[in-house]
């Protein structure tokens, strides 16, 4: 059973009771991420995520770690472009402890200047580690160019310059402004009683500022772009992407199935052609990045310098096939059942259910029943996928980013086409 309560100050509390579970997963979500930052303070949301574990007026950083470890629990956090989440997973009898720790770090963190400087070094090392790993950095580079000039193009981590410039006043000021009641969602799933959860939160959560800290953001503009970035690497890493769909779009089910057929699994067209049949790459896949108002469909591959042009040609060919060739019923049904099966299996985990509650609230304003989602997949046809692919797979929306030892490689915009 799913219950939702809006507290007097506007905070939303949503829970899903799973009577046969032994655990509870609980998260405090703030529906503000890196896209809501100013460019000069890029990375501040992620930096705050780190700093909330560095000590409160009641607990040191070591106390926080010891308390959650002492009950065999998990305590962590993550930042995305549109939200930040602080979460814990514990045995159900330790839920009061988990709520107490989460609320304490969320509301009472000290932002001690000495801890800020120590954690700044950690975040700068995290940025350096990402930049040293081309498998990770290529995706950041791709979105910087795909969303060029738009907040969605900013790195979630920030960069060395922006993170180095963040003062304590800027950090605390950002948190106080952005962590407001209308943007805060508390979700829990597992062996949990909704009223018990409300009682715990009511006792522990002090007043928070009402309203929302979000700033209105214009929709991004899509343009055809090609970026070649030379770097001494063993492989050439490629991201080729086109316009995708927002999270709430009515044709999102077509997009999910299209991505699965293209490169979303080991049986996908790209994996089978590039890796299994021709052995041109170890890693090749596609994915969708969907936001409130926009999205992208991206293909990634890493291959040797002598093979990356072949991989690129196959990628373009497979994208064009989606536009011009009807998908067989066998392939369509296989992708449909794969997605439905993956979804149902994921819901066996209390932390996945907790995340689903929050994301449904952020993107749809309420819970999406499993039956509604599976019915959406069942409605998809070969014709509806071709119609969507013809709309999205357009030269005007295409961005190609290459990273590696490119030699004399040159591409003009006209050399890469989906027409």
N, C-alpha and C positions, 0 to 999 in steps of 0.2 A: 504494500500500500504506500502511496506517495502523498505526502502532506506538505502544504506550503502556508507559511505565515509571514505577513509583512509586519515588522515591529513598528512601534509608534514613530521611530525616527526614520523609517524607510528601509532599513536593512531587511533583505529577504532571507528567510530560513526555510530550507527545503530538505525533507528527509524521505528515504525509502526504507521501509522495514523489511528485512529478510530474516524471518523467524528462525530458520535453520542454520544461519551463519553463526560463527563463533567470534567474528571480528567486527569492528566498525571502522570505516574510513570517513574522516571528516576534513573538510577543506574550507578555508576562508579565502574567497576569491575577490579580487578587485578588478573590475572591468575597465581597466586602464593599462595599456602596455607601452611598448616603445613608440608606436605611431602617435601617441599623445604627448610626446616630449618635444621640446624645442631642439633645433639642430645643435645649438651650442652646448646643450646639456644632455646630448644623446648618451644613453647608457645609464641614466640615473635610476630608472625603474629597476633594472637588473642589479645595480649597486645596492639599492635599498633592500632588495630581496636577500642579499648576502648579509647586510648589516643587522637585520632583525634577529639573527642568530648569535650576535656578539655580546649579549648581556642586557639585562633589564634592571629595574630598581630592586627586584626580588631575587634574580638569578644571574650568576655569571654564565659565560659561554660554556664552561665546563659543567656547571650545574644543569644546564639545559640538556646537554648531551647525556650526562649520567642519568637524569631522571627518565628520559625516554628509553634509554638502554636498559634500565633496571626493570622495566615492565615488558621487555622484548618487543618494543614498538618501533615504528618507523616515523621519522620526522624529516620533512624535506620541503622544498619549494621550487618553483620554476617560473620563468618569465616568457611571455610571447609578445607578439606585436599588439595584441588586443586585451590581454589580461595578465595578472599575476596571481599565483595560487600558493598558499601556505597550507600544508596538509599533514595529517598524521594518520597512522593505521595502528590500532591496538586491539587486544582482546576486549570484548564488550564491557567487562567489569572495570576496565581502566579508562573508560570514556571520560569520566570526570577529570582524571589526571591530564588526558590529552587536550581537553577543552581548556583547562586551566593554563597549560603551557602555551597553547596556540594564542589564546587571548592575551596572555602576558607579553609574548614577543611582539604581537601585532600592535598592542596599545602602549606598552611601557618600555620599549627599547630606549636605551640611553643615548645612542649615537655618540659614544665617548670618542673624543678627538684622536686619542692614541689608537683605539680600535679601528677608526676610520682609515687612518694611514696604513695600518697593517693590512686591512682588507683591501685597500686600494692596490697594494702590491699583488695580492692574490688575483684580483680581477684583471690587472694588467698582464699577469702571467697567463690567465685564461685566454685573453685576447691574443697574446703571442702564440699560445698553443694552437688556437684555431687557425691563425694565419700560417703556421708551419704545417698544417694538415690540409693539403689541397682538396681532399675528399669533403671536408667541411667548408673551407673558405670559398670554394667555387659557387656554392649555393648562396652565400652571403653576397658575393660579387655579382652573381646573376640578378638577385633582387635589387641590388643597388642600381643596376643599369635598367632593369625592366621597369622599376618604379622611379625612374630618374626624376629628381626634383620634387618627389612626393614623400610624405612621412613614412609610407610603407617601405620605402627604399632604405631607410636608416637601419643600421645594424642593431640587433637587440642588445648586444654587449656594449655598443659604443666603440670608440676608437681610443688610441693612446692619448691623443690630445684632449678629447672631450672628457674622458674619465679623470685625467690628471688635473683638469681645471675645476672639478666639482668640490666646492667648499662645503663645510658642515651646514652653513646657513642655507645654501641652495638645496642640499639634500633634505634637510628637515622641512624647509619651505615647500618643496615638491610633495613630500609625503602628507603634510598637513592640508595641502590644497587638493590633492588627488584622492586621498583615502577618505571619501565621503560616503554617507549612508546609502544614497541612491545607487552607488556603484559597487556596493559590497553585497556579496551573496555568500551565505553559509550553507553548505550542503553536507549531508551525511547519509551513508548507506551501510546497511548491515544489520546487526542485532541492536536496534535502537528504537526507543519510543519517542515519538515526536514531542509530546508534552514534557518528558524528562529532559530532552535536548533544550527546549525553550527555557525550562527552569534553570538549567546550567548556564545558558548564555545570559539570561536575565540577571543572574547573580554576579556574573563575572565581567560582562562587557560594559564598560562605562559609556557615557555619552560620546558620540562621535559627531562631527559636523554634518548637518543635513545638507541635502542638495547633491549636485554632481560636479565633478571637476573636469569633465570632458569638454574639449573645445571642438567646435564644428570643423569638419575637414572636407574639402572639396574632393569630388571623385577624381581618380587618377586619369591621365591621358595616355593612351597606348600609342606608341610609335615604333616603327621598325628600326632596330639597332643591332649593330655587330661590333663586338669589342674583343680584340685580340690582346692578351696579356702575357708577355714573355716572362718565363721564369725557369730556372734550371731544375727541371724535374725529370723523373724517369718516364712519366706518362704525360699525355695531353688529356686534360680534363675538360669535358664539354657539358654545358647546359644550354639546351635549346627550348624555348618556351613560347607559349602563345596566351592569349586572353583566356581566363577561366571564368567561373561563376561565383557570385556571392554565396554565402552559406545558405541563405533562405530561398534561393532561386527555385522556381517550380520545376526546372529541368535538371536539378542536381542529381537525380537518380540516373538520368542518361549520362551525365558527366562521370559519375562514379563507375559505371559499367564501361564507358569508353576508355577511361584510364586503366581499368583492370585488363581489358583486352589489349591495349597498347603496350603497357610495360609494368603493370601493377602486380605481377606474380611470375613464378617460374614457368608457367605455361603460356605466358603472354607472347605476343608476336615479336617484340623486340628482344626479349631474353632468348627465345628459341632461335631467332635468325642470327643475331649478333654473337651470342655466346655459344649456344649448343651446336648450330650448324656450321658456323664459320670460325669460331674461336678467336674473335677479334677483340674481345674485352672480357675481363673477369667480372666487372660490375657494370650493369646496365639496367636502368629502371625508369619508370615515370611516376610522377606524383602530382597531386593537386594541392595548392595552397589557397584556401578560401577564407575570406574576411567578411566583415559586415556589408561592405559595399562593392567589393571587387574580388578578383581571383586570378590565378595563373595555373596553367597546365604545363609541366616541365619534364623534359627528358634529360637524364644524366647518363654519361658514360665516361669511363677512363680507359684509354687505350694507348698503345705505342705510337710514336710519331709517324711511323710508316703506315699505320692503319686508320688513323682518326678520320681521314677524309672518307674512307669507305663506311665507317660507322655513321658519319654525318649523312652520307647519301642514303643509307638504309633508313635512318631516322626520318628523313624527309619523305622517302618513298612510303613508309608505313603511315605517316600522318596523312598523306594524300590518299592512301587506300581507304582510310576512314571516311573521307569525303565522297569517294567515287564508287566504292564497292559495297553492296549490302552485306551486312554481317550475317553469317549463317545462323540458323536457329540453334544448332548444336553449340556454337561458340557463345552465342548470347545467353543461352540457358546455363552454360557452365559458369560464365562470369557472374550471372545473377545469383546462382546458388552459392558460389564462393563468397560473395559479399554478405549474403544473408547468414551463411554459416559462420563466417568470421565475427559478425555482429553478435549473434546469439552466444557464441563461445566466450566472447569478451565480457558478456554480462554475468558470467559466473564469478567474476571478481568484484568485491565490494568497492575497491578503489576505482575501477572503470565505471561502475554504476554511479559513484559519487561525482566523477568527472562529467558523466553524461548529464546528470541533473543540472550542473552548473552551465555547461555549454548550451544545453537546450534553452535555459533561461536567458543567457546572453544573446543568443542568435535568433531564437524563436519566441521568446517571451513566455514560454511555458513548456510543459513536458510533451515530448513526442512519443506516443505509445509505440511499442515494438510492432504491433499489427499495422499501424499507419506507415511505418518505414518499409516493412516487407511488401505491403500493397503497392507502395511507390515503385519499388524495384520490379514488381510483377507487371506494372503498366507499361514498362519500357518496351519499345519495339525497334526493329532494325531501321525502320523509316525515321523514327524520332531521333535515333542516334545520328543518322546521316544528316538530318536537318540541323541538329545542334553542331555537328562537326563542320558543316559548311559555313555556319555563322562564326565559329570560334577560330578555325584554322585558316586564318587570313593573313596575308603578307603584312598588312598594316599593323598587326598585333605581334609580330614575330621578333624575338630577341635571341641572339646567339652570343654566348660568351665562351671563349676558349682560354685555357690557362695551361702554360707549360712551355716546353722547348719547341717553338713554332718554326724556327729557321726562317726561310723566306716566304712563309705562308702569307698570302694576302687574299682577302675577300672583299668584294664590293657588295653593296646592298642588293644589287640585282642578281648576284650569283646564287643567292639562297632564296628559293621561292616555293610557295605551296599552291601556286595556281596551276 
